[in-house]
């Protein structure tokens, strides 16, 4: 399925979980590059949604870093 078939908020959460973006604003820019319209991206406004997306971005980055560091630390012991 094309990413453009996803509702903008669904796609934003998908991008956030991927860990490639650090914030809602980076997610919005990524979506614009994918072809989502400004009207689509504007659906990402709001304090609660911004907080959720930013938190997911942070969690995904921490998890990604943990996955990268984990094996190295295990080998060091």
C-alpha positions as CSV (number, residue, x, y, z in Angstrom):
1,X,0.0,0.0,0.0
2,X,1.2,3.5,-0.9
3,X,2.1,5.6,2.1
4,X,-0.1,8.3,0.7
5,X,-3.1,6.0,1.3
6,X,-2.6,6.3,5.0
7,X,-4.5,9.0,6.9
8,X,-2.0,11.8,7.7
9,X,-2.1,11.2,11.5
10,X,-1.5,7.4,11.0
11,X,1.4,8.2,8.7
12,X,2.8,10.6,11.3
13,X,2.7,7.9,14.0
14,X,4.4,5.4,11.6
15,X,7.2,7.9,10.9
16,X,7.6,8.7,14.6
17,X,7.9,5.0,15.5
18,X,10.6,4.5,12.8
19,X,12.9,6.8,14.7
20,X,14.2,8.8,11.7
21,X,12.7,12.1,13.0
22,X,13.3,13.9,16.2
23,X,10.1,16.0,16.4
24,X,6.7,16.7,15.1
25,X,8.1,19.4,12.8
26,X,10.6,16.9,11.3
27,X,7.7,14.5,10.7
28,X,5.7,17.2,9.0
29,X,8.7,18.0,6.7
30,X,9.1,14.3,5.9
31,X,5.4,14.0,5.1
32,X,5.6,17.0,2.8
33,X,8.5,15.3,0.9
34,X,6.3,12.2,0.6
35,X,3.6,14.3,-1.1
36,X,1.2,15.1,1.7
37,X,-0.4,18.5,1.4
38,X,-0.1,21.4,3.8
39,X,-3.7,20.7,4.8
40,X,-2.7,17.1,5.6
41,X,0.3,18.2,7.6
42,X,-1.8,20.8,9.5
43,X,-3.7,17.9,11.0
44,X,-0.6,17.3,13.2
45,X,-1.1,20.5,15.1
46,X,-2.2,20.6,18.8
47,X,-0.4,20.2,22.1
48,X,-1.5,16.6,22.8
49,X,-0.7,15.3,19.4
50,X,2.6,17.1,19.3
51,X,3.6,15.7,22.7
52,X,2.6,12.2,21.6
53,X,4.6,12.4,18.4
54,X,7.6,13.9,20.1
55,X,7.6,11.2,22.8
56,X,7.3,8.5,20.2
57,X,10.3,10.0,18.3
58,X,12.3,10.0,21.5
59,X,11.4,6.5,22.4
60,X,12.2,5.2,19.0
61,X,15.6,6.9,19.0
62,X,16.4,5.5,22.5
63,X,15.3,2.0,21.4
64,X,17.4,2.3,18.3
65,X,20.4,3.4,20.2
66,X,19.9,0.6,22.8
67,X,19.8,-1.9,19.9
68,X,23.0,-0.6,18.5
69,X,24.9,-0.3,21.8
70,X,23.5,-3.6,23.3
71,X,25.6,-6.1,21.3
72,X,28.8,-4.0,21.7
73,X,28.4,-3.9,25.5
74,X,27.7,-7.6,25.6
75,X,30.9,-8.4,23.6
76,X,32.9,-6.2,26.0
77,X,32.2,-8.4,29.0
